[in-house]
């Protein structure tokens, strides 16, 4: 007889196969998209908020996973590139990154992603214009405008017979911080390419800009060294550096009266929780904050639309607003996640 009756053993094999196939279906439906998110420094509450923004997007899209990392303690361009290359080996479908050094990042990491067709969105700090082919879009603050806002804030606070200023930055090559410095100079002097040397009465203190690499101890030391000068220049930090130091409040407390009387002026970018506490205690003159949570959330959304639906971002720049915090509105000026 040509057709033999299938054995009971054969039937159970078929049933097992069907059960296995059904069990695998959810894996196919929920194919995971892993989005890497790398800040300039990992332990910085600003970038942790961006990570939380990515995770908020992932909560609504269970097939998305956010993988967070970055150089531990300061803006280290080598470590940033190494971490990204490690992520690629582990397997990511897209990368969100805040640029510390555009040339280094492109040559040591992003060219590799480009060849592997892993898409990149920059947030907080964009690549230099010449490198924009290596990313889909930028999400974050318009950093030149942000610098102008910081400069205008100093103008409002300054005593007109002491128009000296010291700008503190992080890494000398970081695109967004350099755009902010340009914006500050433009607000004060009408030009953005040279150190201030007397235009409208404004001068940059001889030792400035100060570059802290985002190192918390270094950046706080730079502030206190300036404040020891008899008539200190206005101190303007284009990111939160010194105010992220857990010892900032106790170190600045002796200058509380001088800050209140505007003998000492401290204006800083960012409005993280520790910074608002310092502002509340009268240990900062004014802070202008950004939206790191929304940077992470919107970047993740744009990346998901691209990797899941092949939908490219519609514009090259997605600029988010910024907000002003002072001692009077410190409780209501922003939400930190």
Secondary structure, DSSP 4 states (H G I P E B T S, - for coil): ---PPPPHHHHHHHHHHHHHHHHHHHHHHT--EEEEEE-S-TT-HHHHHHHHHHHHHHHH-TTEEEEEE--SSS--HHHHHHHHHHHHHH--SEEEE--S-HHHHIIIIIHHHHHTT-EEEEESSPPPGGGGGG-SEEEEE-HHHHHHHHHHHHHHH--TT--EEEEEES-TT-HHHHHHHHHHHHHHHS-SSS--BSGGG-EE-TT-SEE-TT-HHHHHHHHHHHHTSTTPPEEEESSSGGGGSTTHHHHHGGGHHHHHTTSS-EEEE---HHHHHHHHTT--SEEEE--HHHHHHHHHHHHHHHHHH----SSSEEEEP-EEE-TTTTTTS----
